[in-house]
């Protein structure tokens, strides 16, 4: 694929949400500022209040807790709990701040693959969350996997009722690991992950730490832009000029200590640009872009991460797990 189709552009430009930051030639294709990112939201923190008004100190209607699902009726600009994010979602009973509400859909897939050849296929969770199982017939729920996360499916197995399950590997385990219902993930074929704008001259990614915006350029033309959450405090994202060093379809990210500990399976489409492991990658544990809050990486939405992964060069062959670039070969990434 040598160019971005209008349909794909609409999909990826929607990650801008309430901040239409695309340049003039592309702005007409961007989603309206009031457009909802999804029809549902998953609470991604331990407790978050639904309030009567979109204000930080408005009366609390009810408290929602981790992994609760709520309907999203509208997106509005309200009183910002912190200056970078004034966006609230209208939901049942009132309004909830967007920062820790992951936009999700519940779109189970049909027509499962019944045979998966080596080395496997790439799949992405297409329901709000699923519980993996150690066996297809296990009554015990295992690790929860979240909307938008990516894994390699290495085997298709039917259960006693004839329902199909996929066994997952990369993104959750080094060797063949747990099973999930095939209907809970969507198959990403080679066309959906093919390279974008092949051969375009002077590609570069610019990450503006002050504005918390990532922009992809072809020459002097901005072709894509999205809000970010970069490194915070001592885990800052370092300024400088880099090149894409390696790219993965997915990553299982574990690190930190104490309150900073994280254990994140299925992190989508990481594009690494420093030897210390800093990457542009998808995010599902928060929805709070516009301020530093990461452990050094450049957090973006899953859709934005997929765009950067496909658009930056070189591309990763579908059958490969990852790709390491040669010196000077990868797309330039400038952090300012």
Secondary structure, DSSP 8 states (H G I E B T S, - for coil): --S--HHHHHHHHGGGTT-----HHHHTTS--TT--S-SEEEE-SSEEEEESSSSTTS-EEEEEETT-EEE--EEEE---SSTT--EEEEETTEEEEGGGEEEE------S--S---TT-EEEEE-SSEEE-BSSTT-SS---EEETT-EEEEEEEEE-TTS-EEEEE-TTT-SSS--EEEGGGEEEE-GGGG--SSTT-SSEEEEEETTTTEEEEEETTEEEEEEE-B-B-GGG----EEEE--EEESEEEEEE--GGG-EEEEEEE--EE-STT--EEEE--S----SS--BSSSEEE-HHHHHHHHHHSSS---TT-SEEE--TTTS-EEEE-
